[in-house]
């Protein structure tokens, strides 16, 4: 397992990060613990969660449950010093938490204190803003995205408030570093510029979706984060399981994510299945597991800090972690590039 520096911090995280969003709905506490035990044994030192988890489905009753499961594991294993823990505060609009207020000076402190209690720890290694307070093109909203409706002064004000609050929490030893999630190139520059101008915490990472079917990050964000030393934490490297091929033929395997979300958050479109057939063919041609190929591809990207995996079964987790040991040949990368050129954005 390789380890990479988290932005300009002294923290090093494994190539693979263990995602946790199913713990508390699709997975029990014991299953969550088993996944963390396995990941740690296989060299993973990085766990990502959020105050709103679990999802699939999401509900007010279960928000925070995943952090609680991580907390009981940390306490029972007494291994806090061996694990890098990342969590997130929700952006504006999630009425399940704090009536949808989003990120501001007051909510940051409340959210951090609640997460610390659930996680049963004194500090959070990486504290992230789950999504912006303003509208964005993420979560399949690119077709209707209209940035002209944004209030620039309001955005800059909330960013300053958030960073100022983060600084106080850093000073108190409650968070070590800060990051973004589901953010844009312009939004990231605002965080960087405001932090530099006011001597406030600099973001070290951005957690955005990245996979063979969604490579918007390859352009402006890749340039910005490479030059500004802000690492990508790629979530959904298998596109919610679509890249495994398990949904081909419009199938819905029992217990799968599609049981809860038929279009998998807008990812499963009529354009996707033919492209999946092509990636499956590439994997077969080179004798590769398609899931491992997809994750290993993400790890070839020069802006990648860690790839966040997640699954409901321990054997799936083991296979995904195994992708870190796979080196894709030039021939495989050439075949992947050929598919990409013909179908660059099938999920929209």
C-alpha positions in Angstrom: 0.0 0.0 0.0 1.3 3.4 -1.0 0.9 6.5 1.2 0.5 10.1 0.0 0.7 13.4 1.8 -2.6 15.1 2.4 -2.1 18.5 0.7 0.5 20.6 2.5 -0.1 18.8 5.9 2.2 16.3 7.5 -0.5 13.7 7.3 0.0 10.7 5.1 -3.0 8.6 3.9 -3.2 5.3 2.1 -3.9 5.0 -1.6 -7.2 3.5 -0.6 -9.7 5.1 1.8 -12.5 3.1 3.4 -15.9 4.7 2.8 -18.6 4.1 5.4 -22.0 5.4 4.1 -23.7 2.0 4.3 -23.0 1.4 8.0 -26.2 1.7 9.8 -28.6 0.9 7.0 -27.3 -1.7 4.6 -24.6 -2.8 7.0 -24.9 -3.5 10.8 -22.5 -2.2 13.4 -20.7 -5.6 13.5 -20.3 -5.6 9.7 -18.9 -2.0 9.8 -16.4 -3.1 12.5 -15.4 -6.1 10.4 -14.8 -3.9 7.3 -12.6 -1.6 9.4 -10.6 -4.5 10.9 -10.0 -5.9 7.4 -9.0 -2.6 5.9 -6.5 -1.8 8.7 -5.0 -5.3 8.4 -4.5 -4.7 4.6 -2.7 -1.4 5.1 -5.5 1.1 4.9 -5.2 3.9 7.4 -7.9 6.2 6.2 -11.6 6.2 6.9 -14.2 8.6 5.5 -17.6 9.4 6.9 -20.1 12.3 7.3 -22.5 13.6 9.9 -25.4 12.7 7.5 -24.4 9.0 7.0 -25.7 6.3 6.6 -27.5 6.7 3.3 -29.4 4.2 1.1 -31.8 5.3 2.4 -31.2 8.5 4.3 -33.4 9.5 7.2 -33.4 11.8 10.1 -33.5 8.8 12.4 -30.2 7.4 11.2 -28.2 10.6 10.6 -25.0 10.2 12.6 -25.3 6.5 13.1 -22.2 5.8 10.9 -20.0 8.0 13.1 -21.3 6.2 16.1 -20.3 2.8 14.6 -16.8 4.2 13.9 -16.7 5.5 17.5 -17.5 2.2 19.1 -14.8 0.5 16.9 -12.2 3.1 17.8 -13.0 2.6 21.5 -13.1 -1.2 21.4 -9.9 -1.5 19.4 -8.0 1.3 21.2 -6.3 2.2 17.9 -7.1 5.9 17.3 -3.4 6.7 16.6 -3.3 4.2 13.7 -6.3 5.7 11.8 -6.8 9.0 9.9 -10.5 9.9 10.3 -12.3 12.2 7.9 -15.8 13.5 8.4 -18.0 16.2 6.9 -20.5 19.0 7.7 -23.6 19.2 5.4 -24.1 22.2 3.2 -27.2 24.3 2.9 -30.5 22.5 2.0 -30.4 19.2 4.0 -33.5 19.6 6.1 -32.6 16.5 8.0 -29.8 18.3 9.9 -30.1 21.7 11.6 -33.2 22.6 9.4 -31.1 23.0 6.3 -29.1 26.1 7.5 -25.8 24.8 6.1 -22.3 26.0 6.9 -21.8 29.1 9.0 -19.9 30.3 12.1 -22.4 28.8 14.5 -23.1 25.5 12.7 -19.5 24.5 12.3 -18.8 24.4 16.0 -22.1 22.6 16.8 -21.4 20.0 14.0 -17.8 19.3 15.1 -18.7 18.9 18.7 -21.5 16.4 17.8 -19.2 14.4 15.5 -16.5 14.3 18.1 -19.0 12.8 20.6 -20.3 10.2 18.2 -16.8 9.3 17.1 -15.6 9.0 20.7 -12.5 10.9 19.9 -10.8 14.2 20.9 -9.9 15.2 17.3 -10.8 14.9 13.7 -8.0 14.5 11.2 -9.8 15.9 8.2 -12.9 18.0 8.5 -14.7 18.6 5.2 -17.6 20.7 3.9 -19.9 18.1 2.3 -21.2 20.4 -0.4 -21.3 24.2 -1.0 -24.0 26.4 0.5 -24.6 27.8 -3.1 -26.0 25.8 -6.0 -23.5 23.6 -7.9 -23.3 21.2 -10.9 -22.6 18.2 -8.8 -25.1 15.3 -8.2 -26.2 15.3 -11.8 -27.2 18.9 -11.9 -25.0 20.0 -14.8 -27.9 20.2 -17.2 -29.6 22.9 -15.2 -26.6 24.6 -13.5 -26.8 28.4 -13.6 -24.0 30.1 -11.7 -25.4 33.6 -12.6 -27.9 33.1 -9.8 -25.2 32.9 -7.1 -24.6 35.6 -4.6 -20.8 36.1 -4.7 -20.6 38.3 -1.6 -22.7 35.8 0.4 -20.5 32.9 -0.7 -17.3 34.7 0.3 -18.8 35.7 3.6 -19.7 32.1 4.5 -16.3 30.9 3.4 -14.6 33.4 5.6 -16.9 32.4 8.6 -16.2 28.7 8.0 -12.5 29.2 7.8 -12.5 31.4 10.9 -14.4 28.8 12.8 -12.0 26.1 11.5 -9.1 28.1 12.8 -10.5 28.2 16.3 -11.1 24.5 16.2 -7.6 23.9 15.0 -6.3 26.0 17.8 -8.3 24.0 20.3 -6.9 20.7 18.8 -10.3 19.5 17.7 -9.5 19.3 14.0 -6.2 19.0 12.3 -6.9 19.9 8.6 -9.8 21.0 6.5 -11.1 20.0 3.1 -13.9 20.4 0.6 -16.3 18.0 -1.2 -18.5 18.4 -4.3 -16.8 21.7 -5.0 -15.9 23.5 -8.2 -12.7 25.1 -9.5 -14.0 28.6 -8.7 -15.2 27.6 -5.3 -11.9 26.0 -4.4 -10.0 29.1 -5.4 -12.2 31.2 -3.1 -11.3 29.0 -0.2 -7.6 29.2 -1.1 -7.6 33.0 -1.7 -9.5 33.8 1.5 -7.4 31.6 3.6 -4.2 33.1 2.3 -5.4 36.7 2.6 -6.5 36.2 6.2 -3.9 33.6 7.5 -6.7 31.0 8.0 -6.5 27.2 7.4 -5.7 26.2 3.9 -7.8 23.3 2.4 -5.7 20.2 1.8 -8.1 18.1 -0.2 -11.3 18.0 -2.3 -13.6 15.0 -2.3 -15.3 14.8 -5.7 -16.8 12.0 -7.7 -14.3 10.5 -10.1 -14.5 7.3 -12.2 -14.3 5.9 -15.7 -17.8 7.3 -16.4 -17.3 10.7 -14.8 -14.0 12.5 -15.5 -15.0 16.2 -15.3 -12.2 16.6 -12.8 -9.6 15.9 -15.5 -9.6 19.6 -16.7 -9.8 22.8 -14.7 -9.9 21.1 -11.3 -7.0 18.9 -12.1 -4.9 22.0 -13.1 -5.9 24.0 -10.0 -5.4 21.3 -7.5 -2.1 20.1 -9.0 -0.7 23.6 -8.9 -2.1 24.4 -5.5 -1.3 21.1 -3.8 -4.9 20.2 -3.0 -5.3 16.4 -3.4 -8.3 14.6 -4.8 -10.1 12.1 -2.7 -12.2 10.3 -5.3 -15.5 9.0 -4.2 -17.7 6.5 -6.2 -14.8 5.0 -8.2 -17.2 2.3 -9.4 -20.0 4.8 -10.2 -22.3 3.4 -7.4 -21.4 -0.2 -8.6 -22.4 0.4 -12.2 -18.8 -0.4 -13.4 -19.0 -3.8 -11.8 -21.5 -4.8 -14.5 -24.0 -6.1 -12.0 -26.8 -3.9 -13.3 -26.4 -4.8 -17.0 -29.6 -5.8 -18.6 -31.5 -3.5 -16.2 -31.0 -5.9 -13.4 -31.4 -5.1 -9.7 -29.6 -7.7 -7.5 -31.2 -8.2 -4.1 -29.7 -5.9 -1.4 -27.9 -3.8 -4.0 -27.9 0.0 -4.0 -30.3 0.0 -6.8 -32.9 -1.5 -4.5 -33.0 1.9 -2.8 -32.3 4.1 -5.8 -33.4 2.8 -9.2 -31.4 5.3 -11.3 -28.5 5.3 -8.7 -28.6 9.0 -8.2 -29.1 9.8 -11.9 -26.1 7.7 -12.9 -27.8 4.8 -14.5 -28.9 6.2 -17.9 -29.7 4.5 -21.2 -26.3 5.7 -22.5 -24.4 3.9 -19.7 -25.0 0.2 -20.4 -23.2 0.1 -23.9 -20.2 1.9 -22.4 -20.1 -0.6 -19.5 -20.0 -3.4 -22.0 -16.9 -1.8 -23.6 -15.1 -1.5 -20.2 -16.1 -5.1 -19.3 -14.6 -6.2 -22.7 -11.3 -4.3 -21.9 -11.1 -6.1 -18.5 -11.7 -9.5 -20.1 -9.2 -8.8 -22.8 -6.4 -8.2 -20.3 -7.5 -10.7 -17.7 -8.5 -8.1 -15.1 -11.3 -7.8 -12.6 -13.3 -4.8 -13.9 -13.7 -3.3 -10.4 -10.0 -3.5 -9.7 -9.2 -2.1 -13.1 -11.5 0.9 -12.5 -10.0 1.6 -9.1 -6.4 1.1 -10.4 -7.1 3.5 -13.2 -8.1 6.2 -10.7 -4.8 5.6 -8.9 -2.9 6.3 -12.1 -4.1 9.9 -12.1 -1.4 12.5 -11.1 -3.8 14.5 -8.9 -5.0 11.5 -6.9 -4.4 11.4 -3.1 -6.7 8.5 -2.2 -9.6 6.6 -3.7 -12.6 6.0 -1.5 -14.1 2.5 -1.8 -17.2 1.2 -0.2 -19.2 -2.0 -0.3 -21.6 -4.1 1.8 -19.6 -7.3 1.9 -16.2 -7.9 3.3 -15.0 -9.9 0.3 -15.9 -6.9 -2.0 -13.9 -4.6 0.3 -10.9 -7.0 0.1 -11.1 -7.1 -3.7 -11.3 -3.3 -3.9 -8.3 -2.8 -1.6 -6.4 -5.3 -3.8 -6.6 -2.8 -6.7 -3.8 -0.8 -5.0 -1.4 -3.6 -5.9 -2.3 -3.6 -9.6 -0.3 -1.8 -12.2 -2.1 -1.2 -15.4 -0.1 -1.7 -18.6 0.2 0.8 -21.4 -2.0 -1.5 -23.5 -4.8 -1.4 -20.8 -4.6 2.4 -20.5 -4.7 2.7 -24.3 -7.8 0.6 -24.5 -9.4 2.6 -21.7 -8.6 5.8 -23.4 -10.2 4.6 -26.6 -13.5 3.9 -24.8 -13.3 7.3 -23.1 -12.8 9.2 -26.4 -16.0 7.7 -27.9 -18.1 8.0 -24.6 -16.6 10.7 -22.4 -19.6 11.4 -20.2 -22.4 8.9 -20.5 -23.9 9.6 -17.0 -24.4 13.3 -17.9 
